[in-house]
């Protein structure tokens, strides 16, 4: 039996709506497969402190956002190369950019989309 699952497009829309409802900004940088594309988040706190997130399975039935620590994330060339490698591996992926006013809001937005 196939389990029902939220589409990538729906999850991305939910992230963007959540950010907007908190008064923050969100945009799609790269649109992926509407149904099953993996979603990555490039998040900025107050436009500066950059963080990168991907969904990671915690158990068979639960998936949660997990921060990926990138040593040179602030280096635009490094970050672009990293994204290019991800796209080469999975051309269906989505990249979302969030600009959030504080860390607690980011945590709440990610929790809403678990």
Secondary structure, DSSP 8 states (H G I E B T S, - for coil): -------HHHHHHHHHHHHHHTT-EEEEEE---TTT--EEEEEEETTTEEEEEEEEESSSS-EEEEE---TTTT-HHHHHHHHHHHHHH-TT-EEEEEEESSHHHHHHHHHHT-
